[in-house]
Amino acid sequence: MPLSIQSKPASANVLDELDAFLEKYGDFFAHTAQKLKDTSVCLVAKDQACLFIGQREIGSTGVFDENIKMLGTDMMTTCHAAVLRCPVTGATSLGHFDGSSTKTGILEMILAVHSISLVTNPELANCQERQLELHLVGGFNDDRQLSEDLSISLLNEFHRLEVEFCSQLQIHLQTFCCSSMNTTTVACENDLIESPVIFGLGVNISSGHLFPLVFHENARQPGKVIRGVRTFHGHAKMVNMYRWETNTVVIKPFTYEPFPNAAKWLELPDSIIKESTSKHLLRKKTTAV
């Protein structure tokens, strides 16, 4: 299932290094990436019909969903959002990837879009040639190159994945705004650091329109706390957390691994927590004058 770029199979020899990939395709993706970065950030409130998708989660649905009109995720630094959509039926899936079980997550997205498309248009069951649209957004120039590694991993997994239900499935990469293409320089105290431009991404299910977003704190629901526990202290696997058939968010059983010294961490001021957990991701550029 080779990834398609500009209506042609992607060159496999440039998918192992981001510099080589951008040298060949960077100009093609530059316009859509810049347009997305220039779009105003949407603040999602609790009463909006937008499904919140957290880290290591996947959410998928179709235009028939009366409760969910948008899919969205935020709080990405090195993480990436992948949006997979069928232009014929509007079936849409969004995944928030951090490098854990990437292949499994991609397969879940493809299966979800396929199943939703069949409900919307049963005639597609006899169609062996299908085209899906793919959008990848997230990451930045971090010191440990976690973003770059994830960008390459996603490109390769989408390129190599084989599915039995459709022998001629084509995935067209239409947006690539990742790693160096999603990097800006911002002032932080007396330093200039490199940071992501887009921290959150949303997609309108009906139109397929992409836009940067951030969720209001009370909109990261339902079950924000227990979903966070599963993600960071349960198991490192991508999960499809929304059942479009019943319009329900499902949190499957998981084994909780205790967080050592949690009480002490809670007593620390925010400045110390940020210093200990976030600074290593930021790349010092130069000293501001």
C-alpha positions as CSV (number, residue, x, y, z in Angstrom):
1,M,0.0,0.0,0.0
2,P,2.4,2.7,-1.1
3,L,1.8,6.2,0.1
4,S,0.9,8.5,-2.7
5,I,2.2,12.1,-3.1
6,Q,1.2,14.3,-6.0
7,S,-0.8,11.4,-7.4
8,K,2.3,9.2,-7.6
9,P,3.7,6.5,-5.3
10,A,6.1,8.1,-2.8
11,S,9.8,7.4,-3.4
12,A,10.7,4.8,-0.8
13,N,14.4,5.8,-0.8
14,V,13.6,9.2,0.8
15,L,11.3,8.0,3.5
16,D,14.1,7.0,5.9
17,E,15.5,10.5,6.4
18,L,13.4,13.6,6.9
19,D,16.0,15.9,5.2
20,A,15.8,13.7,2.0
21,F,12.0,13.6,2.2
22,L,11.7,17.4,2.5
23,E,14.3,17.9,-0.2
24,K,12.1,16.0,-2.6
25,Y,8.6,17.0,-1.4
26,G,9.1,20.1,0.8
27,D,8.1,22.6,-1.9
28,F,4.9,20.7,-2.6
29,F,3.8,20.7,1.1
30,A,5.1,24.2,1.9
31,H,1.9,26.1,0.8
32,T,-0.6,23.9,2.7
33,A,1.6,23.9,5.8
34,Q,2.0,27.6,5.8
35,K,-1.8,28.1,5.2
36,L,-2.5,25.9,8.2
37,K,0.0,27.7,10.4
38,D,-1.5,31.1,9.4
39,T,-5.0,29.9,10.4
40,S,-6.4,31.4,13.6
41,V,-6.4,29.0,16.6
42,C,-9.9,27.9,17.5
43,L,-10.7,27.7,21.2
44,V,-13.0,24.7,21.7
45,A,-15.6,25.1,24.5
46,K,-17.4,22.4,26.4
47,D,-20.7,22.8,24.6
48,Q,-19.2,22.4,21.1
49,A,-19.7,19.2,19.2
50,C,-16.0,18.4,19.1
51,L,-14.7,15.0,20.3
52,F,-11.5,15.4,22.5
53,I,-8.9,12.9,21.5
54,G,-6.0,12.5,24.0
55,Q,-2.4,11.2,23.6
56,R,-2.3,7.6,22.3
57,E,-6.0,7.8,21.4
58,I,-7.9,7.5,18.2
59,G,-11.4,8.8,17.4
60,S,-13.4,8.1,14.3
61,T,-16.9,8.8,13.0
62,G,-18.9,9.9,10.0
63,V,-21.2,12.6,8.8
64,F,-24.2,10.7,10.2
65,D,-23.1,11.4,13.8
66,E,-25.6,13.7,15.4
67,N,-23.4,14.4,18.4
68,I,-19.9,14.8,17.0
69,K,-19.2,17.3,14.2
70,M,-15.5,17.8,14.7
71,L,-12.6,15.7,15.9
72,G,-9.7,17.4,17.7
73,T,-6.6,16.9,19.8
74,D,-4.1,19.3,21.5
75,M,-1.2,19.6,23.9
76,M,1.2,18.2,21.2
77,T,4.9,19.1,21.4
78,T,6.9,16.2,19.8
79,C,3.6,14.2,19.3
80,H,1.9,14.2,15.9
81,A,-1.7,14.2,14.8
82,A,-2.8,12.1,11.9
83,V,-6.1,12.6,10.1
84,L,-7.4,10.0,7.7
85,R,-10.5,10.7,5.7
86,C,-12.5,9.2,2.9
87,P,-13.5,12.0,0.5
88,V,-16.4,10.0,-0.9
89,T,-18.2,9.3,2.4
90,G,-16.7,11.8,4.8
91,A,-15.6,9.0,7.2
92,T,-12.9,10.5,9.3
93,S,-10.4,9.3,11.9
94,L,-7.9,11.3,14.0
95,G,-5.1,9.8,16.0
96,H,-2.7,11.4,18.5
97,F,0.6,9.6,18.1
98,D,3.7,9.7,20.4
99,G,5.6,6.7,18.9
100,S,3.8,4.0,20.9
101,S,2.3,1.2,18.8
102,T,2.3,3.4,15.7
103,K,1.6,0.5,13.3
104,T,-1.3,-0.7,15.4
105,G,-2.8,2.8,15.6
106,I,-2.6,3.3,11.8
107,L,-4.3,0.0,11.1
108,E,-7.1,1.0,13.6
109,M,-7.6,4.2,11.8
110,I,-7.8,2.5,8.4
111,L,-10.2,-0.1,9.6
112,A,-12.4,2.5,11.2
113,V,-12.6,4.7,8.1
114,H,-13.4,1.5,6.1
115,S,-16.2,0.4,8.4
116,I,-17.8,3.8,8.6
117,S,-17.6,4.2,4.9
118,L,-19.5,0.9,4.3
119,V,-22.3,2.1,6.6
120,T,-22.5,5.4,4.7
121,N,-22.2,3.8,1.3
122,P,-22.7,-0.1,1.2
123,E,-21.8,-0.2,-2.5
124,L,-18.1,0.4,-1.5
125,A,-18.0,-3.2,-0.3
126,N,-17.5,-4.4,-3.9
127,C,-14.9,-1.7,-4.7
128,Q,-11.3,-2.8,-4.5
129,E,-9.8,0.5,-5.5
130,R,-10.2,3.1,-2.8
131,Q,-8.6,6.5,-2.1
132,L,-8.1,8.0,1.3
133,E,-6.7,11.4,2.2
134,L,-4.0,11.7,4.9
135,H,-2.8,14.8,6.9
136,L,0.2,14.7,9.3
137,V,0.7,17.6,11.7
138,G,2.9,18.1,14.7
139,G,6.3,18.0,16.3
140,F,9.2,20.5,16.0
141,N,13.0,20.7,16.0
142,D,13.6,19.2,19.4
143,D,17.1,18.4,20.7
144,R,16.5,14.7,21.0
145,Q,15.0,14.5,17.5
146,L,11.9,12.7,18.8
147,S,9.7,14.6,16.4
148,E,11.9,13.7,13.4
149,D,11.9,10.0,14.4
150,L,8.1,10.0,14.7
151,S,7.6,11.8,11.4
152,I,9.7,9.2,9.6
153,S,8.0,6.3,11.5
154,L,4.5,7.5,10.5
155,L,5.5,8.0,6.8
156,N,7.1,4.5,6.6
157,E,4.2,2.7,8.4
158,F,1.6,4.3,6.2
159,H,3.7,3.4,3.1
160,R,4.3,-0.2,4.1
161,L,1.0,-1.3,5.6
162,E,-1.0,-3.9,3.8
163,V,-4.7,-4.4,4.4
164,E,-6.7,-7.5,3.2
165,F,-10.1,-5.9,2.6
166,C,-8.9,-3.6,-0.2
167,S,-6.1,-4.7,-2.5
168,Q,-5.8,-1.4,-4.2
169,L,-6.1,1.1,-1.3
170,Q,-4.4,4.4,-2.0
171,I,-3.5,6.8,0.7
172,H,-2.8,10.3,-0.6
173,L,-0.6,12.5,1.7
174,Q,-2.1,15.9,1.3
175,T,-0.7,17.8,4.3
176,F,2.7,17.4,5.9
177,C,3.4,20.1,8.6
178,C,5.7,18.2,10.9
179,S,9.0,18.6,12.7
180,S,11.1,21.4,11.0
181,M,8.0,22.5,9.0
182,N,6.1,23.2,12.2
183,T,8.9,25.1,14.1
184,T,9.1,28.7,15.2
185,T,11.4,30.7,17.5
186,V,9.9,32.2,20.6
187,A,11.3,34.2,23.5
188,C,11.6,32.4,26.9
189,E,13.0,34.5,29.7
190,N,16.4,35.7,28.3
191,D,16.6,33.0,25.6
192,L,15.1,32.3,22.2
193,I,13.9,28.7,21.9
194,E,12.5,26.6,19.1
195,S,8.9,25.6,19.6
196,P,6.0,24.1,17.7
197,V,3.7,26.5,15.7
198,I,0.7,24.2,15.9
199,F,0.1,22.4,19.3
200,G,-3.4,21.2,18.5
201,L,-5.4,20.1,15.4
202,G,-9.1,19.8,14.6
203,V,-11.0,18.5,11.5
204,N,-14.5,19.3,10.4
205,I,-16.1,15.9,9.6
206,S,-18.5,17.2,7.0
207,S,-16.0,19.3,5.0
208,G,-12.7,17.8,5.9
209,H,-11.4,21.3,6.8
210,L,-8.3,21.3,9.1
211,F,-7.7,24.0,11.7
212,P,-5.4,24.6,14.7
213,L,-7.2,24.4,18.0
214,V,-6.8,24.3,21.7
215,F,-9.4,22.9,24.1
216,H,-10.7,24.8,27.0
217,E,-9.8,22.9,30.2
218,N,-13.3,21.8,30.8
219,A,-13.7,20.6,27.2
220,R,-11.1,17.8,27.5
221,Q,-13.9,15.4,28.4
222,P,-15.3,12.9,29.1
223,G,-13.2,11.1,31.6
224,K,-10.1,13.2,31.2
225,V,-8.4,12.0,34.4
226,I,-9.0,8.2,34.0
227,R,-8.0,8.4,30.3
228,G,-4.8,10.2,31.3
229,V,-4.1,7.5,33.9
230,R,-4.5,4.8,31.2
231,T,-2.2,6.6,28.8
232,F,0.7,7.4,31.1
233,H,0.4,4.8,33.9
234,G,-1.6,2.0,32.3
235,H,-0.1,0.8,29.0
236,A,1.7,2.4,26.1
237,K,-0.8,1.4,23.3
238,M,-2.9,3.3,20.8
239,V,-6.6,2.8,21.5
240,N,-9.8,3.6,19.6
241,M,-11.7,5.3,22.3
242,Y,-15.0,6.3,20.5
243,R,-17.7,3.9,19.5
244,W,-19.4,5.6,16.6
245,E,-22.1,2.9,16.4
246,T,-23.4,3.9,19.9
247,N,-22.0,7.4,20.2
248,T,-20.1,6.5,23.4
249,V,-16.5,7.0,24.7
250,V,-15.2,3.6,26.0
251,I,-12.3,3.2,28.4
252,K,-11.3,-0.5,28.4
253,P,-9.9,-2.1,31.6
254,F,-6.2,-1.6,32.2
255,T,-3.6,-2.3,34.8
256,Y,-2.6,0.7,36.8
257,E,1.1,1.1,37.5
258,P,1.7,3.3,40.6
259,F,3.4,6.7,40.1
260,P,6.4,6.9,42.6
261,N,6.5,10.0,44.8
262,A,3.3,11.3,43.3
263,A,2.5,13.2,46.5
264,K,5.8,15.0,46.4
265,W,5.4,16.0,42.8
266,L,2.0,17.5,43.6
267,E,3.6,19.7,46.3
268,L,6.1,21.2,43.8
269,P,5.5,24.6,42.2
270,D,4.6,24.7,38.5
271,S,8.0,26.3,37.7
272,I,9.9,23.3,39.0
273,I,7.7,20.8,37.3
274,K,8.1,22.6,34.0
275,E,11.8,22.8,34.5
276,S,12.1,19.1,35.2
277,T,9.7,17.7,32.5
278,S,9.6,20.2,29.6
279,K,12.9,22.0,29.2
280,H,14.8,19.1,27.6
281,L,12.4,19.3,24.7
282,L,13.2,22.9,23.9
283,R,16.1,23.8,21.8
284,K,18.0,26.9,22.8
285,K,18.6,29.1,19.8
286,T,20.5,32.1,21.0
287,T,20.4,34.7,23.7
288,A,18.0,37.6,23.3
289,V,19.4,41.0,23.6
